[in-house]
Amino acid sequence: MNRRHWANGPCTPFQRATAPNLPVMFKDTLIVAIGTAMSRLTGLLRVVVFGIIIGQTALADAFDGANNSPNSIYELLVGGLLAASLVPLFTRFAEDDDDEATNAVVSVSLIVLAIATAVAVAAAPLIFRLFSLHVSPLVDPEQFRHVGTVMSRIFLIQIFFYGLTAIASALLNSRRHFFAAAWSPVLSNVITITMLLIIPFTRDGTPGLETVLSDHTFFWLFTMSATAGVMAMGLVLIPALKRADITLRFTPNFGHPAVRTMIKLSSWTFGYVVTNQVALVVIKNLAEPGSGNQDAYSKAFTFFMLPHGLLAISIATTFVPELVRRVRAGDKAGFKSWLTSGVRWISILTIPASIAIVILAHPIISAILEHGHFNSIASHNTARALAGFSVGLAGFSIYIFCLRGFYAHGDTRTPFFINLFENALNIVLALFLVERHGVLGLGLSFGIAYMISSVLVLWLLHKKYEAVQWLSLLSLIWRATVGSAVMGIAVWGLEHVLHPRSGMSQLAELFLCIGGGLVVYIVALYALRVPEMRNLAALMPTRGTDHETTLN
């Protein structure tokens, strides 16, 4: 049975996703989830190793600002364009067997990436300056900016390889090959960790800003630890493309209709990314670079992204190609069913995670990060930021997933205005809360802004495309919220009964609290008659009314 028959023929999404031994959608989601879990766990190990060796210092803040530079420039110039357009475009090209269009889009994207990387490296002083407008009085601003600029020149090379990763991942995901793209970040983290672990063997003492300028061995190990990892992450996907029988030719054609379509989709996406970067620059400067708060914010965000990546991105990655196919087939009922099912699963997984992390933020950070040069003050600071972020975990995950619903329709204009609102709200809240609560306030502003915006994005998505089964979704959300509240009480009680005295006992506390909370939550969901708990096959939505009735 070919793909076109699946998309337009008599098969429902449930039938398409069913295999003799294991449902295809569940298998794909599991592959992505395991890969994402390993990526996030090795990413946390990278953060732990970095904290042990560097601590929460001015150098850590300079590293954070400099390493943010390639991410920001990539997102600004290329990344948003790729995220918004490539998976939908490549899915359509695959359905139509249009290799010429695929080659044109890939070739033009690589040229743009190369130019953007070269320009960014040349503009490194200006780029890092944006992330250090409000340097802490605890450090010399000129030295801080000089060190950051020197590191940025190496880090900005990552732009090209981030883009290569995005292109290759989009090609693979559009053809339902998820393994390599999900697991390639693990290689990146392993390389970074390995290079960081070599540093203590090359020098004594705690490295500072001056070490970057005076110790060339440290400089190259420190900067290439991140850059070499990103390079490997992109390059390892090239053999994966060959194994997936995806043959590419370098045929740049800026006038090709597919390239014009990509550019058209990117116009609003460019504005979307600009608003994100403006908000990021404001928030990073409110954290006072050089004080350690910027590092606390960044590390907390890494912990925050672990449950989001594991629980939400795994679902989004496997659902998006199907959303595109439903739009292509003109199957409004199927699109509505797939999207609602995705939001339901994300809600089931992220609402309890949000509550648990708020309660356990301090033991999580203390048990995992408080080693070496990362002291109790740094641990407390980072935990406060994590608690603030985690308030908005469910909102953030639903928001990111639902934007894919607009992109599946080729609509990049609406996400721009939604994102403009979200970022404006984040900045306003941050300006108000940072004075009262420091990094906790910065985390809270992020979480609250996304909670509010997730409601807005759901409403607009339904208003434009009738994409949400409201009764089904609301009946699930109240059940998940009640179950999460019961779980939260259990976790809070366990956390207060247990009194860990060492790192190992803190890990034991986390294990007991998370394990106990998970059992309580699952029992609560069964008691509240949540359909997904009775029938795991609900992960694969069926078309039309039957599925809607099942979920209610």
C-alpha positions as CSV (number, residue, x, y, z in Angstrom):
1,M,0.0,0.0,0.0
2,N,1.5,3.3,-1.0
3,R,1.5,6.6,0.9
4,R,-1.0,8.3,-1.4
5,H,-3.5,5.5,-0.8
6,W,-3.1,6.0,3.0
7,A,-3.6,9.8,2.7
8,N,-6.6,9.8,0.3
9,G,-8.0,6.3,0.3
10,P,-10.3,4.4,2.6
11,C,-7.8,3.8,5.3
12,T,-8.3,5.8,8.5
13,P,-5.3,7.1,10.5
14,F,-5.9,4.3,13.0
15,Q,-5.8,1.7,10.3
16,R,-2.7,3.3,8.7
17,A,-0.9,3.4,12.1
18,T,-1.7,-0.3,12.8
19,A,0.9,-3.0,12.1
20,P,0.6,-6.8,12.8
21,N,2.7,-6.6,16.0
22,L,3.1,-2.9,17.1
23,P,1.1,0.2,16.1
24,V,3.4,2.3,13.8
25,M,2.6,5.6,15.5
26,F,3.3,4.3,18.9
27,K,6.5,2.7,17.7
28,D,7.7,5.9,16.0
29,T,6.8,8.0,19.1
30,L,8.7,5.5,21.3
31,I,11.8,5.7,19.1
32,V,11.7,9.5,19.3
33,A,11.0,9.5,23.0
34,I,13.9,7.2,23.8
35,G,16.3,9.1,21.6
36,T,15.1,12.4,23.1
37,A,15.4,11.0,26.6
38,M,19.0,10.0,26.0
39,S,19.7,13.3,24.4
40,R,18.3,15.2,27.3
41,L,19.9,13.0,29.9
42,T,23.4,13.3,28.3
43,G,22.6,17.0,28.0
44,L,22.0,17.2,31.7
45,L,25.3,15.3,32.2
46,R,27.0,17.9,30.1
47,V,25.5,20.6,32.3
48,V,26.7,18.8,35.4
49,V,30.3,18.4,34.1
50,F,30.3,22.0,33.0
51,G,29.2,23.1,36.5
52,I,31.8,21.0,38.3
53,I,34.6,22.3,36.2
54,I,33.6,26.0,35.7
55,G,31.0,26.7,38.5
56,Q,28.5,29.5,38.3
57,T,30.9,32.3,37.5
58,A,31.5,35.3,35.2
59,L,33.2,32.8,32.8
60,A,30.0,30.6,32.8
61,D,27.9,33.7,31.9
62,A,30.4,34.7,29.1
63,F,30.2,31.1,27.8
64,D,26.4,31.2,27.9
65,G,26.2,34.5,26.0
66,A,28.8,33.5,23.4
67,N,27.2,30.1,22.9
68,N,23.8,31.7,22.7
69,S,25.0,33.7,19.7
70,P,25.0,30.9,17.1
71,N,21.6,29.7,18.3
72,S,20.2,33.2,18.1
73,I,21.7,34.0,14.7
74,Y,20.7,30.6,13.3
75,E,17.2,31.0,14.5
76,L,17.0,34.6,13.3
77,L,18.3,34.0,9.8
78,V,17.5,30.4,8.9
79,G,16.2,28.3,11.8
80,G,12.7,29.7,11.9
81,L,12.4,29.4,8.1
82,L,13.4,25.7,8.3
83,A,11.2,24.8,11.2
84,A,8.1,26.5,9.7
85,S,8.4,25.2,6.2
86,L,10.7,22.3,5.6
87,V,8.8,19.4,7.2
88,P,5.5,20.4,5.5
89,L,7.3,21.0,2.2
90,F,9.4,17.8,2.2
91,T,6.3,15.8,3.2
92,R,4.4,17.2,0.2
93,F,7.4,16.6,-2.1
94,A,7.7,13.0,-0.9
95,E,4.0,12.5,-1.6
96,D,4.4,13.8,-5.1
97,D,7.9,12.2,-5.7
98,D,9.2,15.7,-6.6
99,D,12.9,15.2,-6.2
100,E,13.7,18.4,-8.2
101,A,11.9,20.6,-5.7
102,T,13.6,18.9,-2.8
103,N,17.1,19.4,-4.3
104,A,16.4,23.0,-5.1
105,V,15.2,23.8,-1.6
106,V,18.1,21.9,0.1
107,S,20.7,23.5,-2.2
108,V,19.5,27.1,-1.7
109,S,19.2,26.5,2.1
110,L,22.9,25.3,2.3
111,I,24.0,28.4,0.4
112,V,22.1,30.7,2.7
113,L,23.6,28.9,5.7
114,A,27.1,29.3,4.5
115,I,26.6,33.0,3.9
116,A,24.9,33.6,7.2
117,T,27.7,31.8,9.0
118,A,30.5,33.8,7.4
119,V,28.7,37.1,8.1
120,A,28.0,36.1,11.7
121,V,31.6,35.3,12.4
122,A,32.7,38.7,11.0
123,A,30.1,40.4,13.2
124,A,31.0,38.5,16.4
125,P,31.8,41.7,18.5
126,L,28.4,43.2,17.7
127,I,26.5,40.0,18.3
128,F,28.0,39.3,21.7
129,R,27.5,43.0,22.7
130,L,23.8,42.4,22.4
131,F,24.0,39.8,25.1
132,S,26.1,41.9,27.4
133,L,24.5,45.4,27.4
134,H,23.9,45.3,31.1
135,V,27.1,43.7,32.5
136,S,27.2,43.1,36.3
137,P,29.3,45.6,38.3
138,L,31.1,42.6,39.8
139,V,33.2,42.2,36.6
140,D,35.2,44.4,34.2
141,P,32.8,45.0,31.3
142,E,35.5,45.3,28.7
143,Q,37.3,42.1,29.7
144,F,33.9,40.3,29.8
145,R,33.0,41.4,26.3
146,H,36.4,40.7,24.9
147,V,36.4,37.2,26.2
148,G,32.9,36.6,25.0
149,T,33.7,37.9,21.5
150,V,36.8,35.7,21.2
151,M,34.7,32.6,22.1
152,S,31.8,33.7,19.9
153,R,34.0,33.5,16.8
154,I,34.4,29.8,17.3
155,F,30.8,29.2,18.4
156,L,29.3,31.0,15.5
157,I,30.7,28.3,13.1
158,Q,27.9,26.1,14.6
159,I,25.3,28.0,12.6
160,F,26.0,26.1,9.4
161,F,25.9,22.7,11.2
162,Y,22.7,23.5,13.1
163,G,21.2,24.3,9.7
164,L,22.5,21.0,8.2
165,T,21.0,19.2,11.1
166,A,17.6,20.9,10.6
167,I,17.6,20.1,6.9
168,A,18.6,16.5,7.3
169,S,16.2,15.9,10.2
170,A,13.3,17.4,8.2
171,L,14.0,15.2,5.2
172,L,14.2,12.1,7.4
173,N,11.1,13.0,9.5
174,S,9.0,13.8,6.4
175,R,9.6,10.2,5.3
176,R,8.9,8.8,8.8
177,H,12.6,7.9,9.5
178,F,13.0,9.2,13.1
179,F,15.8,7.3,14.6
180,A,18.9,9.1,13.4
181,A,17.5,12.6,13.9
182,A,16.3,11.8,17.5
183,W,19.6,10.2,18.5
184,S,22.2,12.5,16.8
185,P,22.2,15.0,19.7
186,V,23.5,12.2,22.0
187,L,26.7,12.1,20.0
188,S,27.0,15.8,20.3
189,N,26.7,15.7,24.1
190,V,29.2,12.8,24.4
191,I,31.8,14.8,22.4
192,T,31.2,17.9,24.5
193,I,31.4,16.0,27.8
194,T,34.6,14.2,26.7
195,M,36.4,17.5,25.8
196,L,35.3,19.2,29.0
197,L,36.6,16.3,31.1
198,I,40.0,16.7,29.5
199,I,40.3,20.3,30.9
200,P,41.2,19.4,34.5
201,F,44.1,17.3,33.2
202,T,45.6,20.3,31.5
203,R,45.5,22.9,34.3
204,D,45.1,23.4,38.0
205,G,42.6,25.7,39.8
206,T,39.3,27.3,38.8
207,P,39.4,28.9,35.3
208,G,38.3,32.5,35.0
209,L,37.8,35.1,32.3
210,E,41.6,35.7,32.0
211,T,42.2,31.9,31.4
212,V,40.5,32.1,28.0
213,L,43.1,34.7,26.9
214,S,46.2,33.2,28.5
215,D,45.8,29.5,28.2
216,H,45.5,28.4,24.6
217,T,45.0,24.7,25.4
218,F,42.1,25.6,27.7
219,F,40.7,28.0,25.0
220,W,40.5,25.4,22.3
221,L,39.2,22.6,24.6
222,F,36.5,25.0,26.0
223,T,35.3,26.4,22.8
224,M,35.5,23.3,20.6
225,S,33.7,21.2,23.2
226,A,30.5,22.8,22.1
227,T,31.4,23.4,18.4
228,A,32.8,20.0,17.7
229,G,29.6,18.4,19.2
230,V,27.3,20.4,16.9
231,M,29.5,19.6,13.9
232,A,29.2,15.9,14.6
233,M,25.5,16.1,15.1
234,G,25.0,17.4,11.6
235,L,27.5,15.3,9.8
236,V,26.3,12.0,11.3
237,L,22.9,12.5,9.5
238,I,24.5,12.4,6.1
239,P,24.9,8.6,6.2
240,A,21.4,8.3,7.6
241,L,20.0,10.1,4.5
242,K,21.8,7.5,2.3
243,R,20.4,4.6,4.3
244,A,16.9,6.1,3.9
245,D,17.4,6.1,0.1
246,I,17.3,9.9,0.0
247,T,19.5,11.0,-2.8
248,L,20.3,14.7,-3.1
249,R,22.0,16.7,-5.8
250,F,23.4,20.2,-5.5
251,T,21.2,22.1,-7.9
252,P,20.7,25.6,-6.6
253,N,17.8,27.4,-8.3
254,F,16.6,30.5,-6.5
255,G,13.8,30.9,-9.0
256,H,12.3,27.4,-8.5
257,P,8.6,27.5,-7.3
258,A,9.4,25.4,-4.3
259,V,12.1,27.9,-3.2
260,R,9.7,30.8,-3.7
261,T,7.1,28.9,-1.6
262,M,9.7,28.5,1.1
263,I,10.6,32.2,1.0
264,K,7.0,33.1,1.1
265,L,6.4,31.0,4.2
266,S,9.5,32.4,5.8
267,S,8.6,36.1,5.6
268,W,6.3,36.0,8.6
269,T,8.5,33.4,10.3
270,F,11.4,35.8,10.2
271,G,9.3,38.3,12.2
272,Y,8.4,35.4,14.6
273,V,12.0,34.7,15.2
274,V,12.9,38.4,15.6
275,T,10.4,38.7,18.4
276,N,11.9,35.7,20.1
277,Q,15.4,37.1,19.9
278,V,14.4,40.5,21.2
279,A,12.8,38.9,24.2
280,L,15.9,36.7,24.7
281,V,18.3,39.7,24.6
282,V,16.1,41.6,27.1
283,I,15.8,38.6,29.5
284,K,19.5,37.8,29.4
285,N,20.4,41.4,30.2
286,L,17.9,41.5,33.0
287,A,19.8,38.5,34.5
288,E,22.9,40.8,34.7
289,P,25.6,39.0,32.7
290,G,28.7,38.3,34.9
291,S,26.7,37.9,38.1
292,G,26.0,34.2,37.6
293,N,22.3,34.7,37.2
294,Q,22.5,34.3,33.5
295,D,24.1,30.9,34.0
296,A,21.4,30.0,36.5
297,Y,18.7,31.0,34.0
298,S,20.3,29.0,31.3
299,K,20.9,25.8,33.4
300,A,17.3,26.0,34.7
301,F,16.0,26.2,31.1
302,T,18.0,23.1,30.2
303,F,16.3,21.2,33.0
304,F,13.0,22.6,32.0
305,M,13.5,21.4,28.4
306,L,14.1,17.8,29.6
307,P,10.4,16.9,30.3
308,H,9.3,19.1,27.3
309,G,11.6,17.3,24.9
310,L,10.9,13.9,26.3
311,L,7.1,14.2,26.7
312,A,6.0,16.8,24.1
313,I,8.5,16.9,21.3
314,S,8.3,13.2,20.8
315,I,4.6,13.5,20.1
316,A,4.9,16.6,18.0
317,T,7.7,15.1,15.8
318,T,5.6,12.0,14.9
319,F,2.3,13.8,14.6
320,V,3.3,16.7,12.4
321,P,3.8,14.7,9.1
322,E,0.3,13.3,9.7
323,L,-1.2,16.7,10.3
324,V,0.3,17.8,6.9
325,R,-1.2,14.7,5.2
326,R,-4.6,15.4,6.6
327,V,-4.5,19.0,5.3
328,R,-3.3,17.7,1.9
329,A,-6.1,15.2,1.7
330,G,-8.7,17.9,2.7
331,D,-9.6,15.7,5.7
332,K,-10.8,18.3,8.2
333,A,-12.2,15.7,10.6
334,G,-9.0,13.7,10.5
335,F,-6.9,16.9,11.2
336,K,-9.1,17.8,14.1
337,S,-8.9,14.3,15.5
338,W,-5.0,14.1,15.1
339,L,-4.5,17.6,16.6
340,T,-6.8,17.0,19.6
341,S,-5.3,13.6,20.3
342,G,-1.8,15.3,20.3
343,V,-2.9,18.0,22.8
344,R,-4.6,15.4,25.0
345,W,-1.5,13.3,25.3
346,I,0.7,16.4,25.9
347,S,-1.6,17.5,28.6
348,I,-1.6,14.1,30.3
349,L,2.1,14.0,30.4
350,T,3.1,17.6,31.1
351,I,0.5,18.8,33.7
352,P,1.8,16.4,36.4
353,A,5.4,17.0,35.4
354,S,4.9,20.7,35.9
355,I,3.5,20.3,39.4
356,A,6.2,17.8,40.4
357,I,9.1,19.9,39.2
358,V,7.8,23.0,41.0
359,I,7.8,21.0,44.2
360,L,11.1,19.2,43.7
361,A,13.1,22.0,42.0
362,H,15.6,22.4,44.8
363,P,16.3,18.7,45.4
364,I,16.6,18.1,41.7
365,I,19.2,20.9,41.2
366,S,21.0,20.2,44.5
367,A,21.3,16.4,43.9
368,I,22.4,16.7,40.3
369,L,24.5,19.9,40.0
370,E,25.9,20.7,43.5
371,H,29.3,19.3,43.0
372,G,32.8,20.7,42.5
373,H,32.8,24.4,41.9
374,F,29.0,24.5,41.7
375,N,28.1,25.5,45.3
376,S,24.9,25.6,47.4
377,I,24.3,29.3,46.5
378,A,24.4,28.5,42.8
379,S,22.2,25.5,43.4
380,H,19.6,27.5,45.2
381,N,19.6,30.2,42.5
382,T,19.2,27.7,39.7
383,A,16.4,25.9,41.5
384,R,14.4,29.1,41.9
385,A,14.6,29.8,38.2
386,L,13.6,26.2,37.4
387,A,10.5,26.4,39.7
388,G,9.5,29.6,37.8
389,F,9.9,28.0,34.4
390,S,8.0,24.8,35.3
391,V,4.8,26.7,36.1
392,G,4.4,27.0,32.3
393,L,5.5,23.5,31.2
394,A,2.1,22.3,30.0
395,G,1.4,25.7,28.4
396,F,4.7,25.9,26.6
397,S,4.4,22.3,25.2
398,I,0.8,22.8,24.0
399,Y,1.8,26.2,22.5
400,I,4.7,24.7,20.5
401,F,2.6,21.8,19.3
402,C,-0.4,23.8,18.2
403,L,1.8,26.2,16.2
404,R,2.6,23.2,14.0
405,G,-1.1,23.1,13.2
406,F,-0.9,26.5,11.6
407,Y,2.3,25.5,9.7
408,A,0.6,22.4,8.4
409,H,-1.9,24.7,6.6
410,G,1.0,26.9,5.3
411,D,0.0,29.7,7.7
412,T,3.0,31.5,9.2
413,R,1.2,34.8,9.6
414,T,-1.0,33.9,12.5
415,P,1.9,32.3,14.6
416,F,3.8,35.6,14.2
417,F,1.1,37.7,15.9
418,I,0.6,35.0,18.6
419,N,4.3,35.0,19.3
420,L,4.5,38.8,19.3
421,F,1.9,38.8,22.0
422,E,3.6,36.0,24.0
423,N,7.0,37.7,23.9
424,A,5.6,41.1,24.8
425,L,3.8,39.6,27.8
426,N,7.0,37.8,28.8
427,I,9.0,41.0,28.7
428,V,6.4,43.0,30.6
429,L,6.1,40.4,33.3
430,A,9.9,40.0,33.5
431,L,10.4,43.8,34.0
432,F,7.9,43.7,36.9
433,L,8.9,40.4,38.5
434,V,12.7,40.5,38.3
435,E,13.0,43.4,40.8
436,R,11.0,41.4,43.4
437,H,12.1,37.8,42.7
438,G,15.3,37.8,40.6
439,V,15.8,34.7,38.5
440,L,12.6,33.2,40.0
441,G,10.8,36.2,38.5
442,L,12.4,35.7,35.1
443,G,11.3,32.0,35.1
444,L,7.8,32.9,36.2
445,S,7.4,35.5,33.5
446,F,8.3,32.8,30.9
447,G,5.9,30.3,32.4
448,I,3.0,32.6,32.9
449,A,3.3,34.1,29.4
450,Y,3.2,30.6,27.8
451,M,0.3,29.5,29.9
452,I,-1.8,32.4,28.7
453,S,-0.6,32.1,25.1
454,S,-1.4,28.4,24.9
455,V,-5.1,29.2,25.5
456,L,-4.9,31.9,22.8
457,V,-3.3,29.6,20.2
458,L,-5.8,26.8,20.8
459,W,-8.7,29.3,20.4
460,L,-7.3,30.8,17.2
461,L,-6.5,27.4,15.7
462,H,-10.0,26.3,16.2
463,K,-11.5,29.6,15.0
464,K,-9.5,29.4,11.7
465,Y,-9.6,25.7,11.0
466,E,-12.2,24.1,13.4
467,A,-9.3,22.1,14.7
468,V,-10.2,21.3,18.3
469,Q,-12.6,18.9,19.8
470,W,-13.4,21.1,22.8
471,L,-15.6,18.6,24.8
472,S,-13.0,15.9,24.4
473,L,-10.1,18.2,25.3
474,L,-11.7,19.9,28.3
475,S,-13.0,16.6,29.7
476,L,-9.4,15.4,29.6
477,I,-7.8,18.6,31.1
478,W,-10.0,18.7,34.2
479,R,-9.2,15.0,34.8
480,A,-5.5,15.4,34.3
481,T,-5.5,18.5,36.5
482,V,-7.3,16.7,39.4
483,G,-5.1,13.7,39.0
484,S,-2.0,15.9,39.0
485,A,-3.2,17.8,42.1
486,V,-3.6,14.5,44.0
487,M,-0.1,13.5,42.8
488,G,1.3,16.9,43.9
489,I,-0.1,16.4,47.4
490,A,1.5,13.0,47.6
491,V,4.9,14.2,46.3
492,W,4.8,17.3,48.6
493,G,4.1,15.0,51.6
494,L,6.9,12.6,50.7
495,E,9.3,15.5,50.2
496,H,8.6,16.9,53.6
497,V,8.8,13.5,55.4
498,L,12.2,12.6,53.9
499,H,15.2,14.5,55.1
500,P,18.2,13.7,52.9
501,R,21.7,14.4,54.3
502,S,23.9,13.6,51.3
503,G,24.0,13.6,47.6
504,M,23.0,9.9,47.5
505,S,20.2,10.3,49.9
506,Q,19.0,13.3,47.8
507,L,18.9,11.0,44.7
508,A,17.0,8.5,46.8
509,E,14.5,11.2,47.8
510,L,14.0,12.1,44.1
511,F,13.5,8.5,43.1
512,L,11.0,7.8,45.9
513,C,9.1,11.1,45.3
514,I,8.9,10.7,41.5
515,G,8.1,7.0,41.6
516,G,5.5,7.4,44.3
517,G,4.0,10.4,42.5
518,L,3.8,8.5,39.2
519,V,2.0,5.6,40.8
520,V,-0.5,7.9,42.5
521,Y,-1.1,9.8,39.2
522,I,-1.7,6.6,37.1
523,V,-4.1,5.3,39.7
524,A,-5.9,8.7,39.7
525,L,-6.2,8.7,35.9
526,Y,-7.7,5.2,36.0
527,A,-10.1,6.2,38.8
528,L,-11.1,9.3,36.7
529,R,-11.7,7.1,33.7
530,V,-9.3,8.7,31.3
531,P,-9.6,6.7,28.0
532,E,-5.9,6.8,27.2
533,M,-5.2,4.8,30.4
534,R,-7.7,2.1,29.5
535,N,-6.6,1.8,25.9
536,L,-3.1,2.8,24.8
537,A,-4.2,2.5,21.2
538,A,-6.0,5.9,21.7
539,L,-2.6,7.3,20.8
540,M,-3.5,6.6,17.2
541,P,-6.7,8.7,16.5
542,T,-9.4,7.5,14.2
543,R,-11.1,9.7,11.8
544,G,-14.3,11.6,12.4
545,T,-17.0,11.1,14.9
546,D,-16.1,7.7,16.2
547,H,-12.8,8.9,17.7
548,E,-14.4,12.0,19.1
549,T,-17.0,9.9,20.9
550,T,-14.3,7.6,22.2
551,L,-12.4,10.5,23.7
552,N,-15.3,12.1,25.5
